[in-house]
Amino acid sequence: MVERGPVNRRRFLRDAGLTALFSAGASAAAPAQGRTTGAAARTTRYDFDEIYNRFGTDSSKYDRPIRLFGKDSVEVGMGIADMDFRAAPAITRALEERCRHENWGYMDMPPSFAETIAAWHKRRHGMALDPARMEIAVGMHPALMAAMRAFNPGGGKVLMLTPIYNGFYSDLRRLSLPPAECPLRLVDGRYTIDFDEFERHIGPDTHTFLLCNPHNPTGNVWSADDLLRLGQICLRRRVVVLADEVHCDFVTQGHTFTPFSTLPDRAVVDNSITFNSASKSFSLAAHKISWFSSTNADYMARIRSQHYAERNTLGIVAQRAAYEGGEDWLNQCVQYIDGTHALVDEFITAKIPLIKHVKPQGTYLCWLDVSPLADRIGARAKAEEASRSEKRTVTPEDIVERFLVNRARVYVYAGSGFGLGGANRVRMNIASSRKLVERALTNIAHALDNL
């Protein structure tokens, strides 16, 4: 039972009732959590192998596929991009502490919240964020949409390297903005940027470039040279860079994440806005808190004119607790997922010849080439037949998605939702217990054995 009663008044009043609660959550986490400031020794081993049941919690990842395909149709949900692990203990403690104060009126943003974000990104990624030039938003989508409204007057095009996160297309549809899709070039299973092609996609009505780094769904972690070339083209062609870096903490061994704001060309950096959140790093998507920042004061003012700065009290509590007390948890989580990527690569190579896979450089997503499987099950013909009978567009990738649910009880995302370049692809989220990931792969392998 949750303990009831008044909270300490002095602690509550400090920073409009929130700073003390944040501090309490973080300090309580320190002894058990081994709060890190770099290379601090671990004091706790977290159990990422635990299968943490999410069915029956109105989970988009698990319960929505059940609603789509029927009871017991899905054993492993690998669609939407959130993680299946228990939250970092520092987060749970901070939320429990805040919930003991049973009032949910308007909150005043504690100034130290932005300072906590800046300290985290300085320590982990070398970013020099100015808290005074940071705006808090209710999630990544509202922030990005505010920027696109500000810089795309009259329906200007938004340039994207495709295939790309399907949610961006939803944002563009809501704003009635057309995408300018520049396909990535596939070379030996790896995606690369054709810079000449990129520039050819910039027209007089192209006002923004939506950069995804690390790239969802391909898993590319763009190099500093790649980013600088993109930035220089955009600066020369007067295209504003909107840098979505929400997957920044998930980089596989041997690769390095470069924040756009750390590039050596100040003019290129001033032509950009960075968007980020703890929602991927700590699986806090439900808490709807993100931030955006730019070295360009004019750009920040233009976005603020289109942005209503709402906030989510528990989201702020959770995110601050994560940044102050969750670093060791995250370090172990990233290492665990890197190992899971290796498992997936080895398993598919050895046991699922109808699917092709290349280990990504970042994210906890796998972008699978299912073209041999699609051919084997006649996905194109079945998609045409389904389109006629369902009176809507059904893609071959949708057919593969349905096949994996029906035959393997595994739910993945059809690649057709990720724009140009998504044909014959599916996206699989592996941020789960390796036991679940291996179960999913085994189910798929068995389903394909008799084809």
HUCORGI-V815543 format. One record per residue. N is the residue number from 1. OMEGA is omega in whole degrees, 0 to 359 (* if undefined). NEAR is the number of other ideal C-beta (glycine too) atoms within 10 Angstrom. D_CENTER is the distance of its C-alpha to the mean C-alpha in Angstrom with 2 decimals. Layout:
N	OMEGA	NEAR	D_CENTER
N	OMEGA	NEAR	D_CENTER
//
This chain:
1	178	3	34.41
2	179	7	32.74
3	179	6	35.32
4	178	7	36.54
5	184	7	38.32
6	173	9	37.93
7	178	17	35.57
8	188	12	37.13
9	182	9	37.99
10	177	8	37.83
11	183	14	34.39
12	184	17	33.19
13	182	11	34.63
14	183	15	33.15
15	177	18	30.23
16	172	13	30.80
17	187	20	30.44
18	186	22	26.97
19	181	18	27.27
20	179	18	29.58
21	176	28	27.43
22	183	26	24.47
23	179	19	26.93
24	180	18	28.41
25	182	26	25.15
26	183	22	24.42
27	177	14	28.04
28	182	18	28.38
29	191	26	25.50
30	183	14	27.09
31	183	10	29.85
32	189	13	27.94
33	185	24	24.63
34	187	16	26.16
35	189	18	24.27
36	170	19	23.47
37	181	8	24.21
38	186	7	23.71
39	180	5	25.68
40	182	12	26.95
41	178	7	28.16
42	174	13	26.28
43	182	13	28.16
44	171	14	26.09
45	182	8	24.74
46	187	19	21.96
47	178	12	22.28
48	176	22	19.14
49	180	12	21.58
50	173	12	22.33
51	185	13	21.65
52	189	14	20.46
53	178	10	21.49
54	176	16	19.22
55	177	12	21.59
56	179	9	23.42
57	185	9	20.91
58	179	9	19.82
59	176	18	16.52
60	185	15	14.73
61	184	23	13.96
62	186	21	17.63
63	178	16	19.97
64	176	16	18.99
65	177	24	19.86
66	178	17	23.03
67	181	10	23.92
68	190	12	23.43
69	176	16	25.31
70	182	10	27.54
71	178	7	28.24
72	181	8	27.68
73	185	14	26.14
74	175	24	22.93
75	180	16	23.09
76	176	27	19.58
77	182	25	16.52
78	183	26	13.96
79	187	21	12.42
80	189	17	9.64
81	164	24	6.36
82	186	20	7.67
83	183	23	10.26
84	184	24	14.01
85	168	21	15.46
86	179	15	17.56
87	173	19	16.15
88	184	27	17.45
89	179	19	21.08
90	180	29	21.11
91	182	26	18.77
92	180	15	21.01
93	181	21	24.11
94	179	29	23.14
95	178	17	22.35
96	179	14	25.62
97	182	19	27.48
98	183	22	26.36
99	176	13	27.15
100	173	13	30.69
101	193	15	31.33
102	175	10	31.86
103	186	7	31.41
104	177	10	28.48
105	181	6	29.89
106	179	7	28.48
107	172	15	26.88
108	185	10	27.54
109	176	15	24.70
110	181	20	25.77
111	183	12	25.81
112	180	17	24.76
113	178	24	21.22
114	178	20	20.35
115	178	14	22.40
116	178	20	20.35
117	181	24	17.11
118	181	20	19.22
119	179	16	20.77
120	184	23	17.59
121	173	24	16.33
122	184	12	19.95
123	186	14	20.44
124	190	18	17.44
125	177	18	16.95
126	181	12	20.26
127	177	20	19.16
128	182	11	22.03
129	176	23	20.53
130	181	12	23.27
131	180	16	22.68
132	178	11	25.15
133	178	15	22.97
134	179	18	19.84
135	178	18	19.12
136	182	22	17.34
137	178	26	15.75
138	177	18	15.02
139	182	18	11.31
140	184	24	9.41
141	178	17	11.28
142	180	18	14.68
143	180	25	14.35
144	180	26	13.55
145	176	20	16.21
146	179	22	18.65
147	180	26	18.37
148	175	24	18.93
149	184	16	21.87
150	189	21	23.25
151	178	19	23.30
152	180	21	23.93
153	176	8	27.27
154	175	6	29.14
155	180	11	26.35
156	184	19	25.49
157	176	22	23.20
158	182	26	19.59
159	179	28	19.29
160	172	25	16.37
161	188	28	16.31
162	5	22	16.09
163	185	26	14.97
164	183	26	11.71
165	185	25	8.92
166	180	18	11.36
167	178	17	10.35
168	180	23	11.73
169	176	18	14.97
170	178	13	15.24
171	181	18	15.09
172	178	20	17.72
173	179	11	19.86
174	181	11	19.97
175	184	15	21.16
176	178	8	23.43
177	180	19	22.16
178	174	15	22.62
179	167	18	20.18
180	188	22	21.73
181	176	18	20.24
182	184	23	20.97
183	171	17	20.54
184	180	21	19.52
185	181	12	22.46
186	181	13	22.44
187	179	8	24.78
188	177	6	25.55
189	180	11	22.28
190	178	14	20.26
191	177	22	18.80
192	181	12	20.40
193	170	19	20.95
194	188	14	24.34
195	176	14	24.96
196	178	8	28.12
197	177	13	26.43
198	181	21	23.69
199	178	17	26.50
200	180	10	28.42
201	179	17	25.68
202	177	20	26.27
203	181	13	28.99
204	180	9	30.71
205	176	12	28.44
206	187	19	25.13
207	182	23	24.03
208	173	24	20.34
209	180	27	18.04
210	182	24	14.32
211	177	24	12.96
212	184	23	9.57
213	354	24	9.78
214	192	27	8.87
215	175	26	9.23
216	19	26	7.50
217	192	29	9.63
218	181	26	12.37
219	176	26	11.01
220	168	24	13.15
221	189	22	13.19
222	181	22	15.51
223	177	15	18.71
224	179	14	20.41
225	177	10	23.01
226	183	16	20.66
227	181	22	19.06
228	178	17	22.58
229	176	17	24.03
230	182	26	21.43
231	180	23	22.01
232	176	16	25.76
233	181	19	25.87
234	178	23	24.01
235	181	18	26.32
236	183	12	29.36
237	177	15	28.48
238	176	11	27.47
239	182	25	23.90
240	181	22	21.52
241	174	23	18.26
242	189	28	15.13
243	174	24	12.71
244	184	28	8.98
245	189	23	8.17
246	179	23	5.13
247	191	24	4.91
248	184	24	8.63
249	181	23	9.96
250	180	26	9.48
251	183	19	12.36
252	186	20	15.08
253	179	12	18.69
254	181	9	20.54
255	184	15	17.84
256	176	11	17.10
257	177	20	14.37
258	175	20	16.23
259	181	22	15.15
260	184	25	16.68
261	178	22	18.76
262	180	16	20.52
263	188	19	22.09
264	182	8	25.91
265	185	12	26.82
266	180	9	27.00
267	177	10	27.57
268	180	22	24.40
269	180	21	22.37
270	178	15	24.28
271	185	23	23.21
272	171	24	19.52
273	179	28	17.25
274	179	25	14.14
275	181	22	11.31
276	182	27	9.17
277	171	26	8.78
278	188	27	9.18
279	177	23	7.15
280	184	24	4.84
281	184	26	8.03
282	179	25	10.35
283	182	22	8.98
284	184	25	10.40
285	183	20	8.96
286	186	13	12.69
287	167	24	13.86
288	173	19	12.66
289	174	27	12.98
290	178	25	11.60
291	172	23	13.80
292	185	27	15.00
293	176	25	17.81
294	173	28	20.24
295	184	18	23.46
296	183	16	25.00
297	179	12	26.59
298	178	9	27.51
299	179	22	23.98
300	180	21	22.92
301	180	11	25.98
302	179	19	25.30
303	180	23	21.83
304	180	14	23.33
305	180	10	25.96
306	190	14	23.46
307	175	21	21.32
308	191	9	22.48
309	172	13	21.31
310	178	12	20.95
311	183	16	19.64
312	187	19	18.94
313	182	18	21.30
314	176	18	19.75
315	179	22	16.28
316	177	22	18.02
317	184	25	19.93
318	184	29	17.04
319	179	30	14.98
320	178	30	18.22
321	178	34	19.28
322	183	29	16.15
323	183	25	16.80
324	186	23	20.52
325	187	27	20.89
326	188	29	17.87
327	179	24	17.73
328	176	22	19.87
329	182	27	17.84
330	179	20	14.65
331	179	16	16.85
332	179	17	18.19
333	180	23	14.93
334	178	18	13.73
335	180	12	17.27
336	181	19	17.35
337	176	22	14.35
338	177	18	15.97
339	178	14	19.10
340	174	21	17.62
341	179	25	16.54
342	178	13	20.21
343	180	14	21.47
344	182	23	19.75
345	181	15	21.13
346	182	13	24.56
347	182	18	24.76
348	180	23	23.96
349	185	14	26.28
350	194	9	29.03
351	182	15	28.93
352	185	22	27.12
353	180	12	28.85
354	177	20	27.77
355	179	23	24.12
356	185	17	23.12
357	172	20	20.28
358	182	19	19.53
359	182	18	17.56
360	177	28	14.45
361	181	24	14.36
362	185	26	10.83
363	172	30	7.60
364	183	27	8.80
365	174	25	9.42
366	181	25	12.98
367	192	26	14.29
368	174	24	17.77
369	183	19	20.89
370	183	27	22.89
371	176	17	25.64
372	178	16	28.40
373	180	25	27.48
374	178	24	27.37
375	184	13	30.78
376	182	13	32.20
377	180	20	31.50
378	187	12	32.52
379	182	25	29.20
380	180	14	30.30
381	179	11	33.55
382	178	18	32.02
383	178	21	29.43
384	179	13	32.36
385	180	13	34.31
386	179	19	31.51
387	179	14	30.94
388	185	10	34.65
389	182	9	34.93
390	179	10	31.81
391	174	8	32.53
392	181	8	29.00
393	173	10	27.10
394	184	21	26.10
395	173	21	24.69
396	178	25	25.52
397	174	25	21.89
398	179	21	22.31
399	177	23	25.42
400	177	27	23.74
401	180	26	21.15
402	179	20	24.19
403	182	22	26.13
404	174	27	23.67
405	186	19	23.74
406	185	11	27.51
407	185	16	28.46
408	182	22	25.90
409	178	19	24.39
410	181	26	20.87
411	176	27	18.33
412	180	26	15.89
413	175	23	14.58
414	183	23	17.20
415	183	27	16.46
416	179	22	18.56
417	184	19	15.88
418	173	26	14.09
419	183	19	17.19
420	183	15	19.79
421	180	22	19.50
422	181	22	18.01
423	178	14	21.51
424	180	22	22.31
425	167	24	18.76
426	177	28	16.57
427	181	29	13.04
428	179	26	13.20
429	184	24	10.84
430	181	22	12.91
431	182	23	11.55
432	170	26	14.98
433	177	19	18.48
434	176	17	19.98
435	178	11	22.75
436	180	20	20.63
437	180	24	19.09
438	176	16	22.65
439	180	18	23.99
440	180	25	21.72
441	179	23	22.73
442	177	15	26.31
443	180	17	26.33
444	180	27	25.16
445	178	18	27.75
446	180	12	30.47
447	183	19	29.65
448	184	21	30.07
449	188	10	33.13
450	180	6	35.63
451	*	11	34.41
//
